[in-house]
Amino acid sequence: MINLTTSTIKGITNSEIAKNENNDCFVRALAAATDMDYDVTHKEVKDQFGRVNKRGTENHMIIGQMFNAEENGLVIGDKRFSVKVLGKARTHNTYKLYGNLIDRKKTVKSFIKDNPKGSYVLTVSKHALAIVDGKLIDNKGEEFRPTRKVDGAYKINKPVSKNVQLNLFQ
Protein backbone atom coordinates (compact mmCIF):
# COMPACT_ATOMS: atom_id res chain seq x y z
CA MET A 1 0.00 0.00 0.00
CA ILE A 2 1.43 3.36 -1.04
CA ASN A 3 0.76 6.21 1.35
CA LEU A 4 0.66 9.81 0.23
CA THR A 5 0.03 12.81 2.41
CA THR A 6 -2.24 15.67 1.54
CA SER A 7 0.69 17.60 0.04
CA THR A 8 -0.34 15.84 -3.19
CA ILE A 9 -3.62 17.82 -3.24
CA LYS A 10 -3.79 20.56 -5.87
CA GLY A 11 -3.15 24.04 -4.49
CA ILE A 12 -2.85 23.05 -0.83
CA THR A 13 0.75 24.13 -0.31
CA ASN A 14 0.02 27.70 -1.49
CA SER A 15 -3.46 27.99 0.04
CA GLU A 16 -3.92 30.69 2.68
CA ILE A 17 -7.20 29.01 3.62
CA ALA A 18 -5.48 25.66 4.27
CA LYS A 19 -2.80 27.33 6.43
CA ASN A 20 -5.51 28.64 8.77
CA GLU A 21 -7.73 25.53 8.83
CA ASN A 22 -8.28 22.74 11.33
CA ASN A 23 -10.46 19.66 11.04
CA ASP A 24 -10.55 19.88 7.24
CA CYS A 25 -10.02 16.18 6.53
CA PHE A 26 -13.20 15.90 4.45
CA VAL A 27 -12.20 18.91 2.33
CA ARG A 28 -8.79 17.32 1.74
CA ALA A 29 -10.27 13.89 0.98
CA LEU A 30 -12.80 15.30 -1.49
CA ALA A 31 -10.17 17.50 -3.16
CA ALA A 32 -7.89 14.46 -3.57
CA ALA A 33 -10.65 12.15 -4.85
CA THR A 34 -11.89 14.71 -7.40
CA ASP A 35 -8.40 16.02 -8.27
CA MET A 36 -9.71 19.54 -7.72
CA ASP A 37 -8.04 22.58 -6.14
CA TYR A 38 -8.17 22.77 -2.32
CA ASP A 39 -9.66 26.31 -2.19
CA VAL A 40 -12.40 25.46 -4.72
CA THR A 41 -13.27 22.28 -2.81
CA HIS A 42 -13.22 24.14 0.52
CA LYS A 43 -15.85 26.59 -0.76
CA GLU A 44 -18.08 23.83 -2.13
CA VAL A 45 -17.91 21.79 1.09
CA LYS A 46 -18.83 24.91 3.05
CA ASP A 47 -21.77 25.66 0.73
CA GLN A 48 -23.07 22.13 0.09
CA PHE A 49 -22.18 20.27 3.29
CA GLY A 50 -22.72 23.09 5.79
CA ARG A 51 -19.13 23.02 7.00
CA VAL A 52 -18.08 25.76 9.40
CA ASN A 53 -14.43 26.88 9.16
CA LYS A 54 -12.13 25.07 11.61
CA ARG A 55 -15.03 22.90 12.83
CA GLY A 56 -15.00 19.91 10.49
CA THR A 57 -17.84 18.41 8.46
CA GLU A 58 -20.63 16.64 10.30
CA ASN A 59 -20.90 12.95 9.37
CA HIS A 60 -24.68 13.12 8.91
CA MET A 61 -24.17 15.98 6.42
CA ILE A 62 -21.64 13.89 4.47
CA ILE A 63 -24.05 10.94 4.33
CA GLY A 64 -27.04 13.07 3.33
CA GLN A 65 -25.23 15.05 0.65
CA MET A 66 -23.54 11.97 -0.81
CA PHE A 67 -26.91 10.21 -1.14
CA ASN A 68 -28.22 13.37 -2.85
CA ALA A 69 -25.12 13.45 -5.07
CA GLU A 70 -25.73 9.84 -6.08
CA GLU A 71 -28.95 11.06 -7.69
CA ASN A 72 -27.96 14.53 -8.89
CA GLY A 73 -24.18 14.52 -9.10
CA LEU A 74 -21.69 16.45 -7.00
CA VAL A 75 -20.57 19.84 -8.31
CA ILE A 76 -17.07 20.99 -7.38
CA GLY A 77 -16.12 24.22 -9.12
CA ASP A 78 -17.17 23.92 -12.75
CA LYS A 79 -17.26 20.09 -12.84
CA ARG A 80 -20.02 17.63 -12.00
CA PHE A 81 -18.94 14.28 -10.60
CA SER A 82 -21.11 11.21 -10.35
CA VAL A 83 -21.11 9.56 -6.94
CA LYS A 84 -21.88 5.98 -5.96
CA VAL A 85 -22.64 5.33 -2.30
CA LEU A 86 -21.14 1.93 -1.55
CA GLY A 87 -23.32 -0.33 0.54
CA LYS A 88 -22.58 -3.01 3.07
CA ALA A 89 -21.48 -5.51 0.43
CA ARG A 90 -18.51 -3.25 -0.42
CA THR A 91 -17.70 -1.99 3.11
CA HIS A 92 -18.04 -5.21 5.12
CA ASN A 93 -16.36 -8.60 5.14
CA THR A 94 -18.05 -11.83 6.14
CA TYR A 95 -16.08 -14.37 8.16
CA LYS A 96 -16.94 -17.82 9.35
CA LEU A 97 -16.31 -18.21 13.07
CA TYR A 98 -17.20 -21.48 14.81
CA GLY A 99 -19.68 -22.25 12.05
CA ASN A 100 -21.40 -18.86 12.28
CA LEU A 101 -21.16 -16.12 9.67
CA ILE A 102 -19.85 -12.90 11.19
CA ASP A 103 -20.26 -9.56 9.42
CA ARG A 104 -17.56 -6.96 10.17
CA LYS A 105 -16.56 -3.59 8.78
CA LYS A 106 -13.61 -3.66 6.42
CA THR A 107 -10.37 -2.05 7.43
CA VAL A 108 -8.90 0.69 5.25
CA LYS A 109 -6.24 -1.82 4.17
CA SER A 110 -8.77 -4.45 3.06
CA PHE A 111 -10.87 -1.80 1.30
CA ILE A 112 -7.81 -0.74 -0.73
CA LYS A 113 -7.01 -4.37 -1.55
CA ASP A 114 -10.58 -4.93 -2.82
CA ASN A 115 -10.72 -1.58 -4.69
CA PRO A 116 -7.34 -1.04 -6.39
CA LYS A 117 -8.72 1.26 -9.11
CA GLY A 118 -10.85 4.37 -8.87
CA SER A 119 -11.30 7.35 -6.56
CA TYR A 120 -13.00 7.00 -3.19
CA VAL A 121 -13.77 9.09 -0.14
CA LEU A 122 -13.88 6.96 3.01
CA THR A 123 -15.15 7.91 6.42
CA VAL A 124 -13.73 6.26 9.51
CA SER A 125 -14.41 7.21 13.12
CA LYS A 126 -14.49 11.06 13.21
CA HIS A 127 -12.25 11.30 10.12
CA ALA A 128 -12.29 11.20 6.30
CA LEU A 129 -9.61 10.18 3.81
CA ALA A 130 -9.20 9.47 0.11
CA ILE A 131 -8.15 6.40 -1.84
CA VAL A 132 -7.07 7.12 -5.42
CA ASP A 133 -6.05 4.15 -7.57
CA GLY A 134 -5.00 2.15 -4.51
CA LYS A 135 -3.08 5.01 -2.90
CA LEU A 136 -4.08 6.27 0.51
CA ILE A 137 -4.17 10.07 0.72
CA ASP A 138 -4.48 11.24 4.29
CA ASN A 139 -3.30 13.86 6.75
CA LYS A 140 0.32 13.64 7.82
CA GLY A 141 0.53 11.22 10.72
CA GLU A 142 -2.78 9.52 9.92
CA GLU A 143 -1.67 7.60 6.83
CA PHE A 144 0.00 4.75 8.71
CA ARG A 145 -3.17 3.52 10.41
CA PRO A 146 -4.48 0.88 7.95
CA THR A 147 -6.56 -1.00 10.53
CA ARG A 148 -9.16 1.76 10.98
CA LYS A 149 -12.68 0.50 10.26
CA VAL A 150 -14.55 1.92 7.25
CA ASP A 151 -17.82 3.58 8.28
CA GLY A 152 -18.80 4.88 4.84
CA ALA A 153 -17.43 4.71 1.30
CA TYR A 154 -18.23 6.87 -1.71
CA LYS A 155 -16.92 6.22 -5.20
CA ILE A 156 -16.23 9.45 -7.07
CA ASN A 157 -16.31 9.11 -10.84
CA LYS A 158 -14.35 11.58 -12.93
CA PRO A 159 -16.53 13.90 -15.00
CA VAL A 160 -16.95 13.22 -18.69
CA SER A 161 -15.64 15.99 -20.91
CA LYS A 162 -18.38 18.36 -22.05
CA ASN A 163 -17.04 18.22 -25.60
CA VAL A 164 -17.72 14.51 -26.08
CA GLN A 165 -20.36 14.02 -28.74
CA LEU A 166 -21.48 10.91 -30.51
CA ASN A 167 -22.36 11.33 -34.17
CA LEU A 168 -24.29 8.33 -35.40
CA PHE A 169 -25.79 9.88 -38.49
CA GLN A 170 -24.05 12.49 -40.62
NUBA-964262 format. One record per residue (C-alpha): residue number from 1; residue in one letter; x, y, z. Coordinates in steps of 0.25 Angstrom, whole numbers, padded with zeros to 4 digits. Layout:
BEGIN
<atom><num>NUM</num><residuo>A</residuo><px>X</px><py>Y</py><pz>Z</pz></atom>
...
***
This chain:
BEGIN
<atom><num>1</num><residuo>M</residuo><px>0000</px><py>0000</py><pz>0000</pz></atom>
<atom><num>2</num><residuo>I</residuo><px>0006</px><py>0013</py><pz>-0004</pz></atom>
<atom><num>3</num><residuo>N</residuo><px>0003</px><py>0025</py><pz>0005</pz></atom>
<atom><num>4</num><residuo>L</residuo><px>0003</px><py>0039</py><pz>0001</pz></atom>
<atom><num>5</num><residuo>T</residuo><px>0000</px><py>0051</py><pz>0010</pz></atom>
<atom><num>6</num><residuo>T</residuo><px>-0009</px><py>0063</py><pz>0006</pz></atom>
<atom><num>7</num><residuo>S</residuo><px>0003</px><py>0070</py><pz>0000</pz></atom>
<atom><num>8</num><residuo>T</residuo><px>-0001</px><py>0063</py><pz>-0013</pz></atom>
<atom><num>9</num><residuo>I</residuo><px>-0014</px><py>0071</py><pz>-0013</pz></atom>
<atom><num>10</num><residuo>K</residuo><px>-0015</px><py>0082</py><pz>-0023</pz></atom>
<atom><num>11</num><residuo>G</residuo><px>-0013</px><py>0096</py><pz>-0018</pz></atom>
<atom><num>12</num><residuo>I</residuo><px>-0011</px><py>0092</py><pz>-0003</pz></atom>
<atom><num>13</num><residuo>T</residuo><px>0003</px><py>0097</py><pz>-0001</pz></atom>
<atom><num>14</num><residuo>N</residuo><px>0000</px><py>0111</py><pz>-0006</pz></atom>
<atom><num>15</num><residuo>S</residuo><px>-0014</px><py>0112</py><pz>0000</pz></atom>
<atom><num>16</num><residuo>E</residuo><px>-0016</px><py>0123</py><pz>0011</pz></atom>
<atom><num>17</num><residuo>I</residuo><px>-0029</px><py>0116</py><pz>0014</pz></atom>
<atom><num>18</num><residuo>A</residuo><px>-0022</px><py>0103</py><pz>0017</pz></atom>
<atom><num>19</num><residuo>K</residuo><px>-0011</px><py>0109</py><pz>0026</pz></atom>
<atom><num>20</num><residuo>N</residuo><px>-0022</px><py>0115</py><pz>0035</pz></atom>
<atom><num>21</num><residuo>E</residuo><px>-0031</px><py>0102</py><pz>0035</pz></atom>
<atom><num>22</num><residuo>N</residuo><px>-0033</px><py>0091</py><pz>0045</pz></atom>
<atom><num>23</num><residuo>N</residuo><px>-0042</px><py>0079</py><pz>0044</pz></atom>
<atom><num>24</num><residuo>D</residuo><px>-0042</px><py>0080</py><pz>0029</pz></atom>
<atom><num>25</num><residuo>C</residuo><px>-0040</px><py>0065</py><pz>0026</pz></atom>
<atom><num>26</num><residuo>F</residuo><px>-0053</px><py>0064</py><pz>0018</pz></atom>
<atom><num>27</num><residuo>V</residuo><px>-0049</px><py>0076</py><pz>0009</pz></atom>
<atom><num>28</num><residuo>R</residuo><px>-0035</px><py>0069</py><pz>0007</pz></atom>
<atom><num>29</num><residuo>A</residuo><px>-0041</px><py>0056</py><pz>0004</pz></atom>
<atom><num>30</num><residuo>L</residuo><px>-0051</px><py>0061</py><pz>-0006</pz></atom>
<atom><num>31</num><residuo>A</residuo><px>-0041</px><py>0070</py><pz>-0013</pz></atom>
<atom><num>32</num><residuo>A</residuo><px>-0032</px><py>0058</py><pz>-0014</pz></atom>
<atom><num>33</num><residuo>A</residuo><px>-0043</px><py>0049</py><pz>-0019</pz></atom>
<atom><num>34</num><residuo>T</residuo><px>-0048</px><py>0059</py><pz>-0030</pz></atom>
<atom><num>35</num><residuo>D</residuo><px>-0034</px><py>0064</py><pz>-0033</pz></atom>
<atom><num>36</num><residuo>M</residuo><px>-0039</px><py>0078</py><pz>-0031</pz></atom>
<atom><num>37</num><residuo>D</residuo><px>-0032</px><py>0090</py><pz>-0025</pz></atom>
<atom><num>38</num><residuo>Y</residuo><px>-0033</px><py>0091</py><pz>-0009</pz></atom>
<atom><num>39</num><residuo>D</residuo><px>-0039</px><py>0105</py><pz>-0009</pz></atom>
<atom><num>40</num><residuo>V</residuo><px>-0050</px><py>0102</py><pz>-0019</pz></atom>
<atom><num>41</num><residuo>T</residuo><px>-0053</px><py>0089</py><pz>-0011</pz></atom>
<atom><num>42</num><residuo>H</residuo><px>-0053</px><py>0097</py><pz>0002</pz></atom>
<atom><num>43</num><residuo>K</residuo><px>-0063</px><py>0106</py><pz>-0003</pz></atom>
<atom><num>44</num><residuo>E</residuo><px>-0072</px><py>0095</py><pz>-0009</pz></atom>
<atom><num>45</num><residuo>V</residuo><px>-0072</px><py>0087</py><pz>0004</pz></atom>
<atom><num>46</num><residuo>K</residuo><px>-0075</px><py>0100</py><pz>0012</pz></atom>
<atom><num>47</num><residuo>D</residuo><px>-0087</px><py>0103</py><pz>0003</pz></atom>
<atom><num>48</num><residuo>Q</residuo><px>-0092</px><py>0089</py><pz>0000</pz></atom>
<atom><num>49</num><residuo>F</residuo><px>-0089</px><py>0081</py><pz>0013</pz></atom>
<atom><num>50</num><residuo>G</residuo><px>-0091</px><py>0092</py><pz>0023</pz></atom>
<atom><num>51</num><residuo>R</residuo><px>-0077</px><py>0092</py><pz>0028</pz></atom>
<atom><num>52</num><residuo>V</residuo><px>-0072</px><py>0103</py><pz>0038</pz></atom>
<atom><num>53</num><residuo>N</residuo><px>-0058</px><py>0108</py><pz>0037</pz></atom>
<atom><num>54</num><residuo>K</residuo><px>-0049</px><py>0100</py><pz>0046</pz></atom>
<atom><num>55</num><residuo>R</residuo><px>-0060</px><py>0092</py><pz>0051</pz></atom>
<atom><num>56</num><residuo>G</residuo><px>-0060</px><py>0080</py><pz>0042</pz></atom>
<atom><num>57</num><residuo>T</residuo><px>-0071</px><py>0074</py><pz>0034</pz></atom>
<atom><num>58</num><residuo>E</residuo><px>-0083</px><py>0067</py><pz>0041</pz></atom>
<atom><num>59</num><residuo>N</residuo><px>-0084</px><py>0052</py><pz>0037</pz></atom>
<atom><num>60</num><residuo>H</residuo><px>-0099</px><py>0052</py><pz>0036</pz></atom>
<atom><num>61</num><residuo>M</residuo><px>-0097</px><py>0064</py><pz>0026</pz></atom>
<atom><num>62</num><residuo>I</residuo><px>-0087</px><py>0056</py><pz>0018</pz></atom>
<atom><num>63</num><residuo>I</residuo><px>-0096</px><py>0044</py><pz>0017</pz></atom>
<atom><num>64</num><residuo>G</residuo><px>-0108</px><py>0052</py><pz>0013</pz></atom>
<atom><num>65</num><residuo>Q</residuo><px>-0101</px><py>0060</py><pz>0003</pz></atom>
<atom><num>66</num><residuo>M</residuo><px>-0094</px><py>0048</py><pz>-0003</pz></atom>
<atom><num>67</num><residuo>F</residuo><px>-0108</px><py>0041</py><pz>-0005</pz></atom>
<atom><num>68</num><residuo>N</residuo><px>-0113</px><py>0053</py><pz>-0011</pz></atom>
<atom><num>69</num><residuo>A</residuo><px>-0100</px><py>0054</py><pz>-0020</pz></atom>
<atom><num>70</num><residuo>E</residuo><px>-0103</px><py>0039</py><pz>-0024</pz></atom>
<atom><num>71</num><residuo>E</residuo><px>-0116</px><py>0044</py><pz>-0031</pz></atom>
<atom><num>72</num><residuo>N</residuo><px>-0112</px><py>0058</py><pz>-0036</pz></atom>
<atom><num>73</num><residuo>G</residuo><px>-0097</px><py>0058</py><pz>-0036</pz></atom>
<atom><num>74</num><residuo>L</residuo><px>-0087</px><py>0066</py><pz>-0028</pz></atom>
<atom><num>75</num><residuo>V</residuo><px>-0082</px><py>0079</py><pz>-0033</pz></atom>
<atom><num>76</num><residuo>I</residuo><px>-0068</px><py>0084</py><pz>-0030</pz></atom>
<atom><num>77</num><residuo>G</residuo><px>-0064</px><py>0097</py><pz>-0036</pz></atom>
<atom><num>78</num><residuo>D</residuo><px>-0069</px><py>0096</py><pz>-0051</pz></atom>
<atom><num>79</num><residuo>K</residuo><px>-0069</px><py>0080</py><pz>-0051</pz></atom>
<atom><num>80</num><residuo>R</residuo><px>-0080</px><py>0071</py><pz>-0048</pz></atom>
<atom><num>81</num><residuo>F</residuo><px>-0076</px><py>0057</py><pz>-0042</pz></atom>
<atom><num>82</num><residuo>S</residuo><px>-0084</px><py>0045</py><pz>-0041</pz></atom>
<atom><num>83</num><residuo>V</residuo><px>-0084</px><py>0038</py><pz>-0028</pz></atom>
<atom><num>84</num><residuo>K</residuo><px>-0088</px><py>0024</py><pz>-0024</pz></atom>
<atom><num>85</num><residuo>V</residuo><px>-0091</px><py>0021</py><pz>-0009</pz></atom>
<atom><num>86</num><residuo>L</residuo><px>-0085</px><py>0008</py><pz>-0006</pz></atom>
<atom><num>87</num><residuo>G</residuo><px>-0093</px><py>-0001</py><pz>0002</pz></atom>
<atom><num>88</num><residuo>K</residuo><px>-0090</px><py>-0012</py><pz>0012</pz></atom>
<atom><num>89</num><residuo>A</residuo><px>-0086</px><py>-0022</py><pz>0002</pz></atom>
<atom><num>90</num><residuo>R</residuo><px>-0074</px><py>-0013</py><pz>-0002</pz></atom>
<atom><num>91</num><residuo>T</residuo><px>-0071</px><py>-0008</py><pz>0012</pz></atom>
<atom><num>92</num><residuo>H</residuo><px>-0072</px><py>-0021</py><pz>0020</pz></atom>
<atom><num>93</num><residuo>N</residuo><px>-0065</px><py>-0034</py><pz>0021</pz></atom>
<atom><num>94</num><residuo>T</residuo><px>-0072</px><py>-0047</py><pz>0025</pz></atom>
<atom><num>95</num><residuo>Y</residuo><px>-0064</px><py>-0057</py><pz>0033</pz></atom>
<atom><num>96</num><residuo>K</residuo><px>-0068</px><py>-0071</py><pz>0037</pz></atom>
<atom><num>97</num><residuo>L</residuo><px>-0065</px><py>-0073</py><pz>0052</pz></atom>
<atom><num>98</num><residuo>Y</residuo><px>-0069</px><py>-0086</py><pz>0059</pz></atom>
<atom><num>99</num><residuo>G</residuo><px>-0079</px><py>-0089</py><pz>0048</pz></atom>
<atom><num>100</num><residuo>N</residuo><px>-0086</px><py>-0075</py><pz>0049</pz></atom>
<atom><num>101</num><residuo>L</residuo><px>-0085</px><py>-0064</py><pz>0039</pz></atom>
<atom><num>102</num><residuo>I</residuo><px>-0079</px><py>-0052</py><pz>0045</pz></atom>
<atom><num>103</num><residuo>D</residuo><px>-0081</px><py>-0038</py><pz>0038</pz></atom>
<atom><num>104</num><residuo>R</residuo><px>-0070</px><py>-0028</py><pz>0041</pz></atom>
<atom><num>105</num><residuo>K</residuo><px>-0066</px><py>-0014</py><pz>0035</pz></atom>
<atom><num>106</num><residuo>K</residuo><px>-0054</px><py>-0015</py><pz>0026</pz></atom>
<atom><num>107</num><residuo>T</residuo><px>-0041</px><py>-0008</py><pz>0030</pz></atom>
<atom><num>108</num><residuo>V</residuo><px>-0036</px><py>0003</py><pz>0021</pz></atom>
<atom><num>109</num><residuo>K</residuo><px>-0025</px><py>-0007</py><pz>0017</pz></atom>
<atom><num>110</num><residuo>S</residuo><px>-0035</px><py>-0018</py><pz>0012</pz></atom>
<atom><num>111</num><residuo>F</residuo><px>-0043</px><py>-0007</py><pz>0005</pz></atom>
<atom><num>112</num><residuo>I</residuo><px>-0031</px><py>-0003</py><pz>-0003</pz></atom>
<atom><num>113</num><residuo>K</residuo><px>-0028</px><py>-0017</py><pz>-0006</pz></atom>
<atom><num>114</num><residuo>D</residuo><px>-0042</px><py>-0020</py><pz>-0011</pz></atom>
<atom><num>115</num><residuo>N</residuo><px>-0043</px><py>-0006</py><pz>-0019</pz></atom>
<atom><num>116</num><residuo>P</residuo><px>-0029</px><py>-0004</py><pz>-0026</pz></atom>
<atom><num>117</num><residuo>K</residuo><px>-0035</px><py>0005</py><pz>-0036</pz></atom>
<atom><num>118</num><residuo>G</residuo><px>-0043</px><py>0017</py><pz>-0035</pz></atom>
<atom><num>119</num><residuo>S</residuo><px>-0045</px><py>0029</py><pz>-0026</pz></atom>
<atom><num>120</num><residuo>Y</residuo><px>-0052</px><py>0028</py><pz>-0013</pz></atom>
<atom><num>121</num><residuo>V</residuo><px>-0055</px><py>0036</py><pz>-0001</pz></atom>
<atom><num>122</num><residuo>L</residuo><px>-0056</px><py>0028</py><pz>0012</pz></atom>
<atom><num>123</num><residuo>T</residuo><px>-0061</px><py>0032</py><pz>0026</pz></atom>
<atom><num>124</num><residuo>V</residuo><px>-0055</px><py>0025</py><pz>0038</pz></atom>
<atom><num>125</num><residuo>S</residuo><px>-0058</px><py>0029</py><pz>0052</pz></atom>
<atom><num>126</num><residuo>K</residuo><px>-0058</px><py>0044</py><pz>0053</pz></atom>
<atom><num>127</num><residuo>H</residuo><px>-0049</px><py>0045</py><pz>0040</pz></atom>
<atom><num>128</num><residuo>A</residuo><px>-0049</px><py>0045</py><pz>0025</pz></atom>
<atom><num>129</num><residuo>L</residuo><px>-0038</px><py>0041</py><pz>0015</pz></atom>
<atom><num>130</num><residuo>A</residuo><px>-0037</px><py>0038</py><pz>0000</pz></atom>
<atom><num>131</num><residuo>I</residuo><px>-0033</px><py>0026</py><pz>-0007</pz></atom>
<atom><num>132</num><residuo>V</residuo><px>-0028</px><py>0028</py><pz>-0022</pz></atom>
<atom><num>133</num><residuo>D</residuo><px>-0024</px><py>0017</py><pz>-0030</pz></atom>
<atom><num>134</num><residuo>G</residuo><px>-0020</px><py>0009</py><pz>-0018</pz></atom>
<atom><num>135</num><residuo>K</residuo><px>-0012</px><py>0020</py><pz>-0012</pz></atom>
<atom><num>136</num><residuo>L</residuo><px>-0016</px><py>0025</py><pz>0002</pz></atom>
<atom><num>137</num><residuo>I</residuo><px>-0017</px><py>0040</py><pz>0003</pz></atom>
<atom><num>138</num><residuo>D</residuo><px>-0018</px><py>0045</py><pz>0017</pz></atom>
<atom><num>139</num><residuo>N</residuo><px>-0013</px><py>0055</py><pz>0027</pz></atom>
<atom><num>140</num><residuo>K</residuo><px>0001</px><py>0055</py><pz>0031</pz></atom>
<atom><num>141</num><residuo>G</residuo><px>0002</px><py>0045</py><pz>0043</pz></atom>
<atom><num>142</num><residuo>E</residuo><px>-0011</px><py>0038</py><pz>0040</pz></atom>
<atom><num>143</num><residuo>E</residuo><px>-0007</px><py>0030</py><pz>0027</pz></atom>
<atom><num>144</num><residuo>F</residuo><px>0000</px><py>0019</py><pz>0035</pz></atom>
<atom><num>145</num><residuo>R</residuo><px>-0013</px><py>0014</py><pz>0042</pz></atom>
<atom><num>146</num><residuo>P</residuo><px>-0018</px><py>0004</py><pz>0032</pz></atom>
<atom><num>147</num><residuo>T</residuo><px>-0026</px><py>-0004</py><pz>0042</pz></atom>
<atom><num>148</num><residuo>R</residuo><px>-0037</px><py>0007</py><pz>0044</pz></atom>
<atom><num>149</num><residuo>K</residuo><px>-0051</px><py>0002</py><pz>0041</pz></atom>
<atom><num>150</num><residuo>V</residuo><px>-0058</px><py>0008</py><pz>0029</pz></atom>
<atom><num>151</num><residuo>D</residuo><px>-0071</px><py>0014</py><pz>0033</pz></atom>
<atom><num>152</num><residuo>G</residuo><px>-0075</px><py>0020</py><pz>0019</pz></atom>
<atom><num>153</num><residuo>A</residuo><px>-0070</px><py>0019</py><pz>0005</pz></atom>
<atom><num>154</num><residuo>Y</residuo><px>-0073</px><py>0027</py><pz>-0007</pz></atom>
<atom><num>155</num><residuo>K</residuo><px>-0068</px><py>0025</py><pz>-0021</pz></atom>
<atom><num>156</num><residuo>I</residuo><px>-0065</px><py>0038</py><pz>-0028</pz></atom>
<atom><num>157</num><residuo>N</residuo><px>-0065</px><py>0036</py><pz>-0043</pz></atom>
<atom><num>158</num><residuo>K</residuo><px>-0057</px><py>0046</py><pz>-0052</pz></atom>
<atom><num>159</num><residuo>P</residuo><px>-0066</px><py>0056</py><pz>-0060</pz></atom>
<atom><num>160</num><residuo>V</residuo><px>-0068</px><py>0053</py><pz>-0075</pz></atom>
<atom><num>161</num><residuo>S</residuo><px>-0063</px><py>0064</py><pz>-0084</pz></atom>
<atom><num>162</num><residuo>K</residuo><px>-0074</px><py>0073</py><pz>-0088</pz></atom>
<atom><num>163</num><residuo>N</residuo><px>-0068</px><py>0073</py><pz>-0102</pz></atom>
<atom><num>164</num><residuo>V</residuo><px>-0071</px><py>0058</py><pz>-0104</pz></atom>
<atom><num>165</num><residuo>Q</residuo><px>-0081</px><py>0056</py><pz>-0115</pz></atom>
<atom><num>166</num><residuo>L</residuo><px>-0086</px><py>0044</py><pz>-0122</pz></atom>
<atom><num>167</num><residuo>N</residuo><px>-0089</px><py>0045</py><pz>-0137</pz></atom>
<atom><num>168</num><residuo>L</residuo><px>-0097</px><py>0033</py><pz>-0142</pz></atom>
<atom><num>169</num><residuo>F</residuo><px>-0103</px><py>0040</py><pz>-0154</pz></atom>
<atom><num>170</num><residuo>Q</residuo><px>-0096</px><py>0050</py><pz>-0162</pz></atom>
***
